[in-house]
Amino acid sequence: MSSVAATDDDARAGASGLRIGEASRGRQVSFLFDGRPVAACDGEMIACALACAGIRTLRASPRSGAPRGMFCMMGSCQECVVRVDGRITAACQEPVRDGLDVRSATIGTVP
């Protein structure tokens, strides 16, 4: 357990505690991840919105089936590959927009 005391900023960060409370954000939007609604801020990256929602597994390894998720957060590793409105893309490079249909994806599979 951390010995750092909670601040008022922590209280304003939201239920997850992962968003900075006073940062300027886009409007609140919603998108679907594997059919489940996820709240986000318009324009933030899909990977960040999913992490804030507590979703860590975005796909399975094609070889072992092991869970894969966010790693480099800059588009280099392809660990966060998802299917966005039918198109395969890195979740850390795709901004959230209201109504997106995001699905877990495994490289080399078809929907």
C-alpha positions in Angstrom: 0.0 0.0 0.0 1.3 3.5 -0.9 2.1 5.9 1.9 1.2 8.9 -0.4 -1.9 10.7 1.0 -4.9 11.2 -1.4 -5.5 14.8 -2.5 -8.5 16.8 -3.7 -7.2 16.2 -7.2 -7.5 12.4 -6.6 -11.1 12.9 -5.6 -11.8 14.8 -8.8 -10.1 12.2 -11.0 -13.2 10.1 -11.2 -14.2 6.7 -10.0 -11.2 5.0 -11.6 -8.8 7.5 -10.2 -6.8 7.3 -13.4 -7.7 10.6 -15.1 -6.2 13.9 -14.0 -9.1 15.9 -12.5 -8.3 19.4 -13.8 -7.1 18.6 -17.3 -8.9 20.0 -20.2 -10.9 17.2 -21.9 -13.2 16.6 -24.8 -16.9 16.1 -24.2 -18.1 12.8 -22.7 -18.9 10.2 -25.3 -19.6 6.5 -25.3 -18.3 3.6 -27.5 -18.7 -0.1 -27.5 -15.9 -2.6 -26.7 -17.0 -6.2 -27.6 -20.6 -5.0 -27.2 -20.0 -3.4 -23.7 -20.5 0.4 -23.4 -17.4 2.4 -22.4 -17.4 6.0 -21.3 -14.6 8.2 -22.6 -13.6 11.7 -23.5 -13.9 12.6 -27.2 -10.4 12.6 -28.7 -8.5 10.5 -26.1 -6.9 7.4 -27.5 -9.0 4.2 -27.3 -6.3 2.4 -25.3 -6.4 5.1 -22.6 -10.2 5.0 -22.4 -10.1 1.2 -22.1 -7.4 1.3 -19.4 -9.4 3.9 -17.4 -12.4 1.6 -17.7 -10.4 -1.2 -16.2 -10.1 -3.2 -19.5 -6.6 -4.5 -19.9 -7.0 -7.5 -22.3 -7.5 -6.3 -25.9 -6.7 -9.5 -27.9 -5.2 -13.0 -27.5 -1.8 -14.2 -28.8 -2.3 -16.1 -32.0 0.2 -18.7 -30.9 -0.5 -19.4 -27.3 -3.9 -17.6 -26.7 -2.2 -15.6 -23.9 -3.9 -12.2 -23.2 -2.4 -9.1 -24.8 -3.0 -5.5 -24.1 -1.3 -2.1 -24.0 2.5 -2.0 -23.9 4.4 0.8 -25.7 1.5 3.2 -26.0 3.1 4.7 -29.1 2.1 2.4 -32.0 5.3 0.5 -32.3 4.6 -2.9 -30.7 1.1 -3.8 -32.1 0.1 -5.4 -28.8 -3.0 -3.3 -28.5 -4.4 -4.1 -32.0 -8.2 -3.9 -32.1 -10.9 -3.9 -34.8 -12.5 -0.4 -35.0 -15.6 -0.3 -37.1 -14.2 -3.4 -38.9 -10.8 -2.0 -39.5 -7.7 -3.3 -37.7 -5.7 -0.6 -35.9 -3.5 0.0 -32.8 -5.8 1.2 -30.0 -3.1 3.6 -28.8 -3.2 5.4 -32.1 -6.9 5.7 -32.7 -8.9 8.5 -31.0 -12.3 7.8 -29.4 -15.3 9.1 -31.2 -18.9 8.8 -30.1 -20.5 5.5 -31.2 -17.4 3.6 -32.3 -17.7 -0.2 -32.4 -14.4 -1.5 -31.1 -13.8 -5.3 -31.0 -10.9 -7.3 -29.6 -8.8 -8.6 -32.4 -6.0 -11.1 -33.0 -3.7 -10.4 -35.9 -4.3 -12.8 -38.7 -7.9 -13.6 -37.9 -11.1 -12.5 -39.7 -14.1 -11.1 -37.9 
